[in-house]
Amino acid sequence: MRRDTFLKSLAALAAAGALPLSARAAANVKMMIPANPGGGWDTTGRALGRALQDAKVADSVNFENKGGAAGALGLAQFVNANKGDPNALMVMGAVMLGGIITGKPPVSLSQATPIARLTSEYNVFVLPANSPFKTMADVVAQLKKDPGSVKWGGGSRGSTEHIAAAMIARDVGVDPAKINYVAFRGGGEAVAAILGGNVTVGGSGYSEFAEHIAAGKMKPIAVTSGARLKGVNVPTLKEQGINVEIGNWRGVYGAPNLSEAQRKQVTDMVLAAVKTKAWQEALEKNNWTPAVLAGPAFEKFVDDEFASLRATMVKSGMV
């Protein structure tokens, strides 16, 4: 085969996504983070970006933060701007599903391409260091006395901490519709509100509050897991007589209208990234539980999660 013919054939295979990773030029990845800087999606997206480069499947990764509406604003921008682009990725997770259920945005997650679930994580509820309350029992007592006086701070409406707050209210005999939930567009804003004492109790993934807990600036009072988190001496809600358990997870989607070959190419890139040292270090640093699930199994998981979250939110009076 003539050299020019060979090179044209190679280029055609690369364009179709049919070459093995080792034979392709590394990509210039565009990473959509549909939240403001400082939160769990931001941390996940940037960690994945470093891992893609560590795996040598990306030459560069450009990040774009677009917060608002539980990720729906970023989702809309991602869907509209990246059709058929195998180098475009978007971080997402349980929060986006909850936001879509409550907000009913004009765009649908089904317009993008499911690639993989990456991690799971449970939430922690914290008090500002100078709070007059000391325990979740104190918060619940005040909630029963005057539901509106307890300001719950966390991610967007429909986030796992929002759902957890409604579930707590329901379990202790308070109308979930009466909870006073303050939604923030990103983890950085929520942290600032808690540190400033502008909310009564804050909720988020443990990794987002860990440094402030360690510094004594936040007091952890409960985790939403079924058992205590490894290396974290914080009681579960169930230990405290509140029958609530809810987890969070994060994943990544590709652009709309990818061919099957392109979808496999993107999936292979992500699966290569989660095997790197950079990704393993991110898991350990952030106390994330690896929960990799790709392909049709991930697509089915998302569909099942939509149904499960909707049922939970209806039961808790949120929908």
ABEGO torsion letter per residue (X at the ends): XBAAAAAAAAAAAAAAGABBAAABBBBBBBBBBABBBGBAAAAAAAAAAAAAAAAGABABBBBBBBBEGGGAAAAAAAAAAABGBAABBBBBEAAAAAAAAAAGBABBAAABBBABBABBBBBBBBBBAABABABAAAAAAAAAABAAABBBBBBBBGBAAAAAAAAAAAAAGBBAAABBBBBBABAAAAAAAAAAGABABBBBBAAAAAAAAAAGABBBABBABABBBBGBBBBBAAAAGBBBBBBBBBBBBBBBGBBAAAAAAAAAAAAAAAABAAAAAAAAAAGBBBABBBEAAAAAAAAAAAAAAAAAAAAAGAX
